């Protein structure tokens, strides 16, 4: 059976599950009877999907050309974020490299499709970009040992962890305030099963603003790798199937520029991870959406 990547397509709130094969075929998997969400991962969905596709692929309908990509994972229970997890990013923001992972959450209402527009929040002063590798949990995890962590990974995706720095850093309280505005968590286009990712600590990730490369790095630059993050988090909370962990961003964010640069209406933000596809968002002002 050919390798495949999972995705979801259709209007917002009405997405349908689908797969893309290595030869480029995109097939509607609605007849599988499950969306790519927490229940799917909890019930060993990836293992069940592969033989189902082997028997059904020739009869499945094609995904319509030009269909909208939705978030590649149906609404997760948690969207857990890791801050200051690349050495060069910590330096550019004049932060101390952390001794332990810096944790915060992002509201799941921020989740959107990979090519949906970015809405700059009302009265925003400092909306910023952050390309990141996102990890999807496949099995319930509690108090894991170092050797057990990766067995709990279902797969990976691309994520843009948009941040409003004024709300995040200058208004007191926790970072979640500057991270959770609507449209601030585009995920996808593809969910890539863990079995197809040989080395998650050697993935090229990049981001451009208006065609200019701003972030160009590799996941080997992480302070804490994927395995350590999962182990650590499992000692703080129960990780459940479908939970998403976004693993930090490399240098090149607007906050780190001299002087700082932030997103303006009309800006085009493009980003990608090799093998995971790419995203493209066009920024609009909040007022223009009302």
C-alpha positions as CSV (number, residue, x, y, z in Angstrom):
1,X,0.0,0.0,0.0
2,X,1.3,3.4,-0.9
3,X,2.1,5.9,1.8
4,X,-0.4,8.7,2.3
5,X,-1.0,11.9,4.2
6,X,-4.3,12.8,5.9
7,X,-6.2,16.1,5.4
8,X,-9.6,17.5,5.7
9,X,-11.5,19.6,3.1
10,X,-14.6,21.6,2.6
11,X,-16.3,24.7,4.1
12,X,-15.3,25.7,7.6
13,X,-17.3,23.6,10.1
14,X,-18.3,21.1,7.4
15,X,-14.9,19.5,6.7
16,X,-14.7,15.9,5.5
17,X,-11.8,13.5,5.9
18,X,-9.5,12.7,3.0
19,X,-6.1,11.3,2.1
20,X,-3.4,12.2,-0.4
21,X,-1.3,9.4,-1.9
22,X,2.3,9.8,-2.9
23,X,1.2,9.9,-6.6
24,X,-0.9,13.0,-5.9
25,X,-4.3,11.3,-5.8
26,X,-6.6,13.0,-3.3
27,X,-9.6,10.8,-2.2
28,X,-12.6,11.6,-0.1
29,X,-12.7,9.2,2.9
30,X,-16.2,10.2,4.3
31,X,-17.3,6.6,3.9
32,X,-14.7,5.5,6.4
33,X,-17.2,6.9,8.9
34,X,-14.9,8.9,11.1
35,X,-13.2,12.3,11.0
36,X,-9.5,12.7,11.8
37,X,-10.1,13.7,15.4
38,X,-9.6,12.5,19.0
39,X,-11.9,9.4,18.6
40,X,-10.1,8.3,15.5
41,X,-6.7,8.4,17.2
42,X,-8.0,6.9,20.4
43,X,-9.4,3.8,18.5
44,X,-6.2,3.1,16.5
45,X,-7.6,4.8,13.5
46,X,-4.4,4.9,11.5
47,X,-3.9,1.1,11.8
48,X,-7.6,0.6,10.7
49,X,-7.4,3.1,7.9
50,X,-4.5,1.5,6.0
51,X,-6.2,-1.8,5.2
52,X,-9.5,0.0,4.5
53,X,-7.8,2.1,1.9
54,X,-6.2,-1.0,0.4
55,X,-9.6,-2.4,-0.3
56,X,-11.5,0.8,-1.1
57,X,-9.1,3.2,-2.8
58,X,-10.1,2.4,-6.4
59,X,-13.8,3.2,-5.6
60,X,-13.4,6.3,-3.5
61,X,-14.5,9.7,-5.0
62,X,-11.8,12.3,-5.8
63,X,-11.6,15.4,-3.7
64,X,-12.8,18.3,-5.9
65,X,-10.0,20.4,-7.4
66,X,-9.6,23.7,-5.6
67,X,-11.4,22.4,-2.4
68,X,-10.5,24.4,0.7
69,X,-8.1,22.7,3.1
70,X,-9.4,22.6,6.7
71,X,-7.3,22.0,9.8
72,X,-5.9,18.5,9.3
73,X,-6.9,17.4,12.8
74,X,-10.5,17.8,14.0
75,X,-10.8,20.0,17.1
76,X,-8.3,18.6,19.6
77,X,-8.9,18.6,23.4
78,X,-5.7,20.5,24.0
79,X,-3.5,22.8,22.0
80,X,-0.3,22.9,24.1
81,X,2.5,25.3,23.2
82,X,6.2,25.4,24.0
83,X,7.9,28.8,24.3
84,X,11.6,29.7,23.7
85,X,12.4,26.3,22.4
86,X,15.0,27.3,19.8
87,X,18.3,28.6,21.1
88,X,18.6,31.3,18.4
89,X,15.0,32.5,19.0
90,X,15.7,32.8,22.8
91,X,18.7,34.9,22.0
92,X,17.0,37.2,19.5
93,X,14.2,38.0,22.0
94,X,16.8,38.6,24.7
95,X,15.4,35.7,26.8
96,X,17.4,33.2,28.9
97,X,17.5,29.7,27.3
98,X,15.1,27.8,29.6
99,X,16.3,25.1,31.9
100,X,12.9,23.3,31.6
101,X,10.2,23.6,28.8
102,X,8.1,26.8,28.9
103,X,4.5,25.8,28.7
104,X,1.3,27.7,27.7
105,X,-1.9,27.0,26.0
106,X,-3.6,28.3,22.9
107,X,-7.5,28.4,22.7
108,X,-8.8,25.8,20.3
109,X,-11.1,28.5,18.9
110,X,-8.0,30.0,17.3
111,X,-7.6,26.9,15.0
112,X,-8.2,27.5,11.3
113,X,-7.3,26.1,8.0
114,X,-3.8,26.4,6.5
115,X,-4.8,28.9,3.8
116,X,-7.6,30.8,5.6
117,X,-7.0,34.5,6.1
118,X,-5.3,35.9,9.2
119,X,-7.5,38.5,10.9
120,X,-5.4,41.0,12.8
121,X,-7.1,41.5,16.1
122,X,-9.0,44.7,16.9
123,X,-6.6,47.4,18.1
124,X,-3.6,45.1,17.6
125,X,-0.3,46.7,17.8
126,X,2.1,43.8,17.4
127,X,0.8,40.7,15.5
128,X,3.8,38.4,14.8
129,X,4.5,35.2,12.9
130,X,6.0,31.8,14.2
131,X,6.5,28.7,12.0
132,X,6.4,25.5,14.1
133,X,6.3,21.7,14.0
134,X,3.1,20.4,15.6
135,X,2.9,16.9,17.2
136,X,-0.3,14.9,17.5
137,X,-0.7,12.5,20.3
138,X,-2.0,9.0,19.5
139,X,-2.3,7.2,22.8
140,X,-3.1,8.3,26.4
141,X,0.1,9.2,28.2
142,X,0.9,9.6,31.9
143,X,4.3,9.7,33.6
144,X,6.2,8.4,30.6
145,X,9.8,7.4,30.7
146,X,12.3,8.7,28.1
147,X,12.2,5.5,26.1
148,X,8.4,5.4,25.9
149,X,7.5,8.9,24.6
150,X,7.8,8.5,20.8
151,X,5.5,5.5,20.9
152,X,2.7,7.9,21.8
153,X,3.1,10.1,18.7
154,X,0.4,9.6,16.0
155,X,2.0,12.1,13.6
156,X,3.0,15.6,12.8
157,X,1.8,18.8,11.0
158,X,2.7,22.3,10.2
159,X,1.5,25.2,12.4
160,X,1.8,29.0,12.5
161,X,1.7,30.1,16.1
162,X,0.6,33.7,15.5
163,X,1.2,36.0,18.5
164,X,0.0,39.4,19.5
165,X,3.1,40.6,21.4
166,X,1.5,43.5,23.2
167,X,-1.2,41.3,24.7
168,X,1.4,38.5,25.3
169,X,4.2,40.4,26.9
170,X,3.0,43.9,28.0
171,X,-0.3,43.4,29.7
172,X,0.5,41.1,32.6
173,X,-0.8,37.6,33.2
174,X,-0.1,34.6,31.0
175,X,1.0,34.3,27.4
176,X,-2.3,32.6,26.4
177,X,-3.9,36.1,26.0
178,X,-1.7,37.0,23.1
179,X,-1.9,33.6,21.5
180,X,-5.6,32.8,21.3
181,X,-7.2,35.3,18.9
182,X,-9.4,33.9,16.2
183,X,-7.4,32.7,13.2
184,X,-4.1,32.5,15.2
185,X,-3.6,28.7,14.9
186,X,-3.7,27.6,11.2
187,X,-2.9,23.8,11.2
188,X,-2.1,21.7,8.2
189,X,-2.5,21.2,5.3
190,X,-1.5,17.6,6.0
191,X,-1.2,15.2,8.9
192,X,1.8,13.1,8.3
193,X,1.8,9.7,10.2
194,X,4.7,9.2,12.5
195,X,5.8,6.1,10.7
196,X,6.6,8.3,7.7
197,X,8.8,10.7,9.6
198,X,12.2,9.1,10.1
199,X,13.8,11.9,12.1
200,X,11.6,14.6,13.6
201,X,14.7,16.3,14.9
202,X,16.0,16.9,11.3
203,X,13.2,18.8,9.6
204,X,13.7,22.0,7.6
205,X,11.1,24.7,8.4
206,X,10.8,28.2,6.9
207,X,8.5,31.2,6.7
208,X,8.3,34.2,4.3
209,X,6.5,37.5,4.7
210,X,5.7,39.2,1.4
211,X,8.2,36.9,-0.4
212,X,11.1,37.7,1.9
213,X,12.5,34.8,3.9
214,X,12.3,35.5,7.6
215,X,12.6,32.1,9.3
216,X,14.9,29.4,7.8
217,X,15.9,26.7,10.3
218,X,15.8,23.0,11.3
219,X,14.2,21.2,14.2
220,X,17.6,20.1,15.3
221,X,18.0,23.5,16.8
222,X,15.3,22.8,19.5
223,X,16.4,23.1,23.1
224,X,14.0,20.2,24.0
225,X,13.3,17.6,21.3
226,X,10.0,16.0,20.6
227,X,10.6,13.0,22.9
228,X,11.6,15.1,25.9
229,X,8.7,17.4,25.4
230,X,6.2,14.5,25.5
231,X,7.9,12.9,28.4
232,X,7.9,16.2,30.4
233,X,4.3,17.1,29.6
234,X,3.1,13.6,30.6
235,X,4.4,14.4,34.1
236,X,2.3,17.7,34.2
237,X,-1.0,16.4,32.7
238,X,-2.6,13.5,31.0
239,X,-2.0,13.6,27.3
240,X,-5.0,12.3,25.3
241,X,-5.4,11.0,21.7
242,X,-5.7,14.0,19.3
243,X,-4.0,16.4,21.7
244,X,-1.7,18.8,19.8
245,X,1.7,20.0,20.9
246,X,3.3,22.9,19.0
247,X,7.0,22.7,19.6
248,X,8.4,26.3,19.4
249,X,9.7,28.6,16.7
250,X,13.2,29.4,15.4
251,X,14.8,32.8,15.0
252,X,13.4,35.3,12.6
253,X,10.2,36.5,14.2
254,X,9.1,40.2,13.9
255,X,9.8,40.8,17.6
256,X,13.5,40.0,17.0
257,X,14.0,42.5,14.2
258,X,15.8,45.8,14.7
259,X,13.5,47.7,15.0
260,X,10.7,45.1,15.5
261,X,8.4,44.5,12.5
262,X,4.8,43.3,12.7
263,X,2.1,42.1,10.3
264,X,0.1,44.7,8.5
265,X,-3.2,44.4,6.5
266,X,-2.4,43.0,3.0
267,X,0.8,41.2,4.1
268,X,1.1,37.6,2.7
269,X,2.6,35.0,5.1
270,X,3.9,31.7,3.6
271,X,5.5,28.9,5.5
272,X,6.3,25.2,5.3
273,X,8.1,22.1,6.6
274,X,9.7,19.8,4.0
275,X,7.3,16.9,3.4
276,X,4.5,18.5,5.3
277,X,3.2,20.9,2.7
278,X,2.9,24.7,3.0
279,X,0.5,27.4,4.2
280,X,-0.4,30.8,2.8
281,X,-2.3,33.5,4.8
282,X,-3.3,37.0,3.7
283,X,-3.7,39.4,6.6
284,X,-6.8,41.6,6.9
285,X,-7.8,44.1,9.6
286,X,-10.4,43.1,12.1
287,X,-12.8,45.9,11.0
288,X,-12.8,44.7,7.4
289,X,-14.4,41.4,8.5
290,X,-17.4,43.0,10.1
